[in-house]
Amino acid sequence: MAMSRAYVPHEPARETIDAMPGALLLEFGAPWCPHCLAAEPLLDHALARRDGVTHLRIEDGRGRRLGRSFAVKLWPTFVLLQDGVERARSVRPRSLREIEALFDSAEA
């Protein structure tokens, strides 16, 4: 699956996220965040080899409930869900291997 380039215009409700079937990768961050921008090509590469994963970029920040419900404190934070259940998480990855480990740990 290809990486979603745009942040969703309105963050979905936690209930909506929990009800989504299949593999879902949530990316919490901000379009101006240097750590988020550095992770983009790594995530793009990792997702290109993974079929069936839906990717949502969620702009996070003060007053954003979805990020708080996932206890997001640093950007980017990637949360991999399977049928609404958290399977793995990666916070501020700096290498392709760290992002691939996110998927590997969920498959184990």
Residue pairs with C-beta under 8 A, 6 or more apart in sequence:
1 47
1 48
1 50
1 51
1 52
1 53
1 54
1 55
2 44
2 47
2 48
2 55
3 40
3 43
3 44
3 47
3 48
3 55
4 27
4 55
4 56
4 57
5 57
6 57
7 29
7 31
7 57
7 58
7 59
8 56
8 57
8 58
8 59
11 58
11 59
11 64
11 65
11 66
11 67
12 56
12 58
12 66
13 66
14 65
14 66
14 69
17 24
17 26
17 66
17 81
17 84
18 84
19 84
20 54
20 81
20 83
20 84
21 83
21 84
22 52
22 53
22 54
22 82
22 83
23 50
23 52
23 53
23 54
23 80
23 81
23 82
23 106
24 53
24 54
24 55
24 56
24 80
24 81
24 82
25 47
25 53
25 54
25 55
25 56
25 78
25 79
25 80
25 81
26 56
26 58
26 70
26 78
26 79
26 80
26 81
27 36
27 43
27 55
27 56
27 57
27 58
27 76
27 77
27 78
28 58
28 60
28 66
28 67
28 70
28 72
28 75
28 76
28 77
28 78
28 79
29 35
29 36
29 39
29 57
29 58
29 59
29 60
29 75
29 76
29 77
30 36
30 59
30 60
30 61
30 75
31 59
33 75
33 76
35 74
35 75
35 76
35 92
36 75
36 76
38 94
39 76
39 92
39 93
39 94
39 99
42 93
42 95
42 96
42 98
42 99
43 55
43 78
43 99
45 96
46 96
46 99
46 100
46 102
46 103
47 53
47 55
50 103
53 80
53 103
58 64
58 66
58 67
60 66
60 67
60 72
60 75
60 77
61 67
67 77
70 77
70 79
70 86
73 91
74 91
74 92
75 92
76 91
76 92
76 93
77 89
77 90
77 91
77 92
78 89
78 90
78 91
78 93
78 99
78 102
79 86
79 88
79 89
80 86
80 87
80 88
80 89
80 102
80 103
80 106
81 87
82 106
87 105
87 106
88 102
88 103
88 105
88 106
89 102
90 98
90 99
90 101
90 102
93 99
93 102
